[in-house]
Amino acid sequence: QGVNRFIQLADDSDEVPNLQGKSYGAFKLSAEEWKKLELMHDVLQFDDFSSAINSGLDNIRKWYHKIDETDVYFVCLALDPNYKVAYAKGKWEPHDFDEGMRSLRKVFDKY
């Protein structure tokens, strides 16, 4: 109601700047629009979630970099019939792919 009263006063006042070709009443929201706005406000209050999301991303980064410390990931990927070497060649950076291939050869040369 306060917003509606402001709109009425603003449109009727000579002290409030005029809008070019519009009235303040053009920005009045319906009850349904206010409900949607309140819902958007509630959804955007995600401070509780943002710390959880950032913690999850930190965990992903931690484990993602762990694969650099072992040959097992590339070897398993190369031996998986669903992926094989073609997946890594197509999706990985060339340097990372070459490093993986060296690891694969090293493991197979050992056995």
Backbone hydrogen bonds in HBPLUS format (Angstrom, degrees):
<---DONOR---> <-ACCEPTOR-->    atom                        ^
c    i                          cat <-CA-CA->   ^        H-A-AA   ^      H-
h    n   atom  resd res      DA  || num        DHA   H-A  angle D-A-AA Bond
n    s   type  num  typ     dist DA aas  dist angle  dist       angle   num
A0005-ARG N   A0001-GLN O   2.92 MM   4  6.15 156.2  1.97 150.2 156.7     1
A0006-PHE N   A0002-GLY O   2.94 MM   4  6.16 156.6  1.99 144.9 151.4     2
A0007-ILE N   A0003-VAL O   2.92 MM   4  6.18 162.7  1.95 154.3 158.3     3
A0008-GLN N   A0004-ASN O   3.06 MM   4  6.30 161.5  2.09 147.0 151.6     4
A0009-LEU N   A0005-ARG O   2.95 MM   4  6.18 167.2  1.96 154.4 157.7     5
A0010-ALA N   A0006-PHE O   2.71 MM   4  5.85 162.4  1.74 158.1 163.7     6
A0011-ASP N   A0007-ILE O   2.95 MM   4  6.06 162.9  1.98 150.1 154.3     7
A0012-ASP N   A0008-GLN O   3.13 MM   4  6.26 146.5  2.25 141.8 150.8     8
A0013-SER N   A0009-LEU O   2.95 MM   4  5.89 122.5  2.29 142.6 156.1     9
A0026-ALA N   A0023-SER O   3.05 MM   3  5.53 155.1  2.11 110.2 117.3    10
A0027-PHE N   A0024-TYR O   3.00 MM   3  5.67 162.4  2.03 118.3 123.9    11
A0028-LYS N   A0025-GLY O   3.13 MM   3  5.22 165.4  2.15 111.4 112.6    12
A0034-TRP N   A0030-SER O   2.93 MM   4  6.25 151.0  2.01 150.2 158.3    13
A0035-LYS N   A0031-ALA O   3.01 MM   4  6.33 151.8  2.10 144.2 151.6    14
A0036-LYS N   A0032-GLU O   3.01 MM   4  6.34 156.8  2.07 148.3 154.2    15
A0037-LEU N   A0033-GLU O   2.90 MM   4  6.11 154.3  1.97 144.6 152.1    16
A0038-GLU N   A0034-TRP O   2.87 MM   4  6.12 155.5  1.93 149.1 155.4    17
A0039-LEU N   A0035-LYS O   2.95 MM   4  6.20 154.5  2.02 145.8 153.0    18
A0040-MET N   A0036-LYS O   2.86 MM   4  6.15 158.6  1.91 150.1 155.9    19
A0041-HIS N   A0037-LEU O   2.95 MM   4  6.16 155.1  2.01 144.6 151.8    20
A0042-ASP N   A0038-GLU O   2.93 MM   4  6.21 157.8  1.98 148.0 153.6    21
A0043-VAL N   A0039-LEU O   2.89 MM   4  6.13 161.4  1.93 153.4 158.4    22
A0044-LEU N   A0040-MET O   2.92 MM   4  6.06 155.4  1.98 148.3 154.8    23
A0045-GLN N   A0042-ASP O   3.23 MM   3  5.30 154.6  2.30 100.4 108.0    24
A0049-PHE N   A0046-PHE O   2.88 MM   3  5.06 121.5  2.22 102.2 118.0    25
A0050-SER N   A0046-PHE O   2.78 MM   4  6.00 152.2  1.86 161.0 170.5    26
A0053-ILE N   A0049-PHE O   2.80 MM   4  6.07 158.3  1.85 158.7 165.7    27
A0054-ASN N   A0050-SER O   2.89 MM   4  6.04 164.2  1.91 147.9 152.2    28
A0055-SER N   A0051-SER O   2.95 MM   4  6.08 151.4  2.03 140.6 148.4    29
A0056-GLY N   A0052-ALA O   2.97 MM   4  6.19 154.8  2.03 144.5 151.3    30
A0057-LEU N   A0053-ILE O   2.91 MM   4  6.23 154.7  1.98 150.9 158.0    31
A0058-ASP N   A0054-ASN O   2.93 MM   4  6.13 154.9  1.99 145.8 152.6    32
A0059-ASN N   A0055-SER O   2.99 MM   4  6.24 152.9  2.07 145.1 152.3    33
A0060-ILE N   A0056-GLY O   2.96 MM   4  6.26 153.3  2.03 146.3 153.6    34
A0061-ARG N   A0057-LEU O   2.92 MM   4  6.17 163.2  1.94 151.1 155.4    35
A0062-LYS N   A0058-ASP O   2.92 MM   4  6.14 156.5  1.98 145.8 152.5    36
A0063-TRP N   A0059-ASN O   3.04 MM   4  6.31 167.6  2.06 153.4 154.9    37
A0064-TYR N   A0060-ILE O   2.74 MM   4  5.82 148.7  1.84 149.4 159.7    38
A0065-HIS N   A0061-ARG O   3.06 MM   4  6.20 158.0  2.11 148.8 152.5    39
A0068-ASP N   A0065-HIS O   3.16 MM   3  5.48 150.1  2.25 104.1 112.6    40
A0069-GLU N   A0066-LYS O   2.95 MM   3  5.37 154.7  2.01 111.2 119.3    41
A0075-VAL N   A0071-ASP O   3.15 MM   4  6.29 169.0  2.16 159.9 163.2    42
A0076-CYS N   A0072-VAL O   2.86 MM   4  5.97 167.9  1.87 156.6 159.5    43
A0077-LEU N   A0073-TYR O   2.91 MM   4  6.11 158.3  1.96 149.9 156.7    44
A0078-ALA N   A0074-PHE O   2.82 MM   4  5.99 160.8  1.85 153.7 158.5    45
A0079-LEU N   A0075-VAL O   2.99 MM   4  6.20 145.0  2.11 145.0 154.5    46
A0080-ASP N   A0076-CYS O   2.97 MM   4  6.04 127.3  2.25 141.9 154.5    47
A0083-TYR N   A0080-ASP O   3.03 MM   3  5.53 146.5  2.15 114.5 123.4    48
A0084-LYS N   A0080-ASP O   2.84 MM   4  5.45 132.6  2.06 152.3 167.2    49
A0089-LYS N   A0085-VAL O   2.97 MM   4  6.20 162.1  2.01 158.4 164.3    50
A0090-GLY N   A0086-ALA O   2.96 MM   4  6.07 151.6  2.04 146.2 152.8    51
A0091-LYS N   A0087-TYR O   2.90 MM   4  6.01 145.7  2.02 151.9 161.9    52
A0092-TRP N   A0088-ALA O   2.86 MM   4  5.17 157.5  1.91 138.4 143.5    53
A0096-ASP N   A0093-GLU O   3.01 MM   3  5.29 113.1  2.47 105.5 121.3    54
A0097-PHE N   A0093-GLU O   2.91 MM   4  6.17 159.8  1.95 161.2 168.0    55
A0098-ASP N   A0094-PRO O   2.87 MM   4  6.07 165.7  1.89 153.0 156.7    56
A0099-GLU N   A0095-HIS O   2.99 MM   4  6.20 156.2  2.04 145.8 152.5    57
A0100-GLY N   A0096-ASP O   2.92 MM   4  6.15 152.9  1.99 144.1 151.7    58
A0101-MET N   A0097-PHE O   2.88 MM   4  6.21 155.8  1.94 153.8 160.2    59
A0102-ARG N   A0098-ASP O   2.98 MM   4  6.26 154.5  2.04 147.0 153.7    60
A0103-SER N   A0099-GLU O   3.00 MM   4  6.29 154.2  2.07 145.1 152.2    61
A0104-LEU N   A0100-GLY O   2.87 MM   4  6.15 156.4  1.92 149.3 156.0    62
A0105-ARG N   A0101-MET O   2.93 MM   4  6.17 165.2  1.96 152.7 155.7    63
A0106-LYS N   A0102-ARG O   2.91 MM   4  6.06 156.4  1.96 146.0 153.2    64
A0107-VAL N   A0103-SER O   2.95 MM   4  6.19 159.2  2.00 152.2 156.7    65
A0108-PHE N   A0104-LEU O   3.02 MM   4  6.26 167.2  2.04 152.7 156.2    66
A0109-ASP N   A0105-ARG O   2.76 MM   4  5.83 150.5  1.85 148.8 157.3    67
A0110-LYS N   A0106-LYS O   3.11 MM   4  6.18 141.2  2.26 136.5 146.0    68
A0111-TYR N   A0107-VAL O   3.33 MM   4  6.68 140.6  2.50 140.2 149.3    69
